[in-house]
């Protein structure tokens, strides 16, 4: 009888864990969907993003910036571009305004990624 109780307790804890995971994943997914819908609708939003910054080689002037999902993805793209072009590329964690999935204005550079 004690083995059955042990198994039932383990199933109860497993069920509680699964419910907790489901709730936290639901919150993250809905936040991602809200951001996606705001981008599709053209609504401006503010937040912290990883961005690939492109500078002119002869001048220190920002030409373009792109939001990227992860820091490792940004660094891979930066390294690939540095091999092919003579333009300066930097990855940075920035606070920016985004509209339709593109960075409109960089408000603050929090950290440049190495």
Secondary structure as UniProt FT lines:
FT   HELIX           2..41
FT   STRAND          45..55
FT   STRAND          62..68
FT   HELIX           71..84
FT   STRAND          88..99
FT   TURN            100..101
FT   STRAND          102..113
//
